[in-house]
């Protein structure tokens, strides 16, 4: 598997965001639908174990979070817009939990690639807190990306390939439908 480090990995033509908000199966289809998104890769970061497997990450002992790495065209969608959508599609107020998924691997986290992304993340979080969007405080970590490990191939495009699987049907499909309805103007044509 290939690895990427914390280099910005962006140019005038593309940017990269690395986000953890629970199960990566739930985040990936939303970002795949978004105009300006070039690719979404499910993976792991934030822990100490090199080249972790899904089973190792699910054990909660590696320190890694399930994340998506989103490559995007900043002329089509800004990093700030990606973060606002990220906060709209998961609960950033629950520590190490999203719904029934419990453990540090499901934490809410923004793994920034550079100082500009860190500043944007802090500004978006501050704005959301000032607006009182949630009753509870946002617990999303804002930490530097160290190493990103792509997840096993069967995790990539999981929802698209397994839409009838019970978890996809019961948990992911409603989130995707809500996103599509709420952000219709931002969807790919």
N, C-alpha and C positions, 0 to 999 in steps of 0.2 A: 504494500500500500504506500501511496505517496504521502509525504508530509509537507506542510508549509509552516514557516515560522512567522514571527510577528512583524515581518516587513509589511509595509502598507499594502502591497499587492494592488495598488491602484495607479492608474495613470489618468490622463485627461479623458480617456475613453471608458474606463471601467473603475468601479469601486468594489470593495469586499466588506461585508458585514458578517460577524459571527455572533449568533444569538442562541441562548438557551431559555426555553420557556416550557418546560415539561417534556413530554415525549416528542422526539423529533418527527414522528409520523404525523403529528397534529400541525406542526409549523410548516413543514415542507409544501403541502398542497396549496396553502394560502399564498406563500411567496411565489410559487410557480405560476399562479394565476395573475400576478401583478405585472402591469405594464412596466417595462424598463428592466425587469429582472431577466438576466441572461441564463443563469443556472442556479440550482440549489442542490447542495450536497449535504446529506445527513452525516454526522460524525460525532467525535468526542474531543473534549478539551478541558483544561482546568485541573487536571490531576497529575499524579506522579508516575503512573505506570506507562512505560513505552509500549506503543502498538497494542492498545487494549482491545479486547474482544467485547462483543455485546454482553455475553454472560459475565465477564469480569466487571464491566461497568454497572450492570444490573445488580451485582452483589453489593454495591455501595462502598466497596473497599478500595477502589482505585483513586477516588477523589475527582474523577472526570464527570462532566455533565454531558447529557445528550444535547447536541446543538445542531443548528443548520448554518452552513456557510453560504451566504447569498452573494453572488456576483451580479452587479447591476450597472446600468448606464446612468450616471448622475445627471445626464441631460434629460432623462425621462422620469426619474424618481430620485429624490434626494435621500441621503442617509437619515436625515431627520424624519422624513416621511416614512421610511422603513421602520424607524423606531416607534413612531406613533401607531403604526399598524401592529407592530409587535406587542405594544401595550394593550391594544384593543382586542387581541386574540388570545390572551392568557391572563391569569390572575397574578399580578406582580406583588400582591400583599401576603401571599402564603409562603412561609419559609420552607424550602425543600419539599414542595408539594404542588401538584396540579391535579385537582379532582382526586381520583382514587390512586393516582401514581404518587407514591411517597418515597422520599430518599434524596440525598444530596445530588444524585444524578439527574433529578428533575427540578433543580433550583432555577430560579429566574436570574439570568445573568447576561450582561453585555460584555463581550470580550473584544475590547477595542484594539484596533490595528495601529493607531497613531494618536497623538495628543489632540488633534482636531476631532476625532471620533469621541474621545473621552469627554471633551468639552461639550460636544453636541449632546451626548448621552446625559450628562449632568444637567444641561439646560432643559432637555425634554422632561426629565424626571422632576426637576424643580417646578416647571410649568404645570405638570399634571398634579403635583402635590398642592400648588397654589390654587388650582381650580377645584380641588376637593373631589376629584373624580371618584375616589374610593374612600370609604369611611376609615379604613385602616392604612397605616403608612406603607409606602412602597419599600420592599426589602430586596429589590433587584440589585445584584452585585454589579459593579462597574470595575472590571479588572483587565489588565493587559492580556492579550492573546499570547500564549507561549507557543505551543505546538498543536496543530489541528490534525487529527487522525480521521480520515474518511471511514465511515462505518462499512460493514460488509455489504456486498453488492445487493443482497436481497432486501436491505433497508432503503435503498434508493428508489424513489417514486413508489413507495410502499402503498400509499392510499390509491393511487391510480391503478395499481396492479392487483389490489386486494379489496376493492370497494365493498364487496359483499361479505367480507369477513366481519364477524360480530363487533369487534372493537372499532373497526372503521365505520360500520353502519351506525352504531349507537353513539360513539364519542366523536369521531372526526367529522363525519358528514354534516352534523348540525353546525359545527364550528365553521366549516367551509361555506355552508349555505348562508349563515349569518354574515360572514365576511363579504360574500358576493353581493348580498342585498345591500349592505351598508356602504360598500365601496365600489358600486357598479361603474362609476366613472373612471376608476383606476385599473379596471381589468383589461387584460390583453383582448384584443378584438378577435 
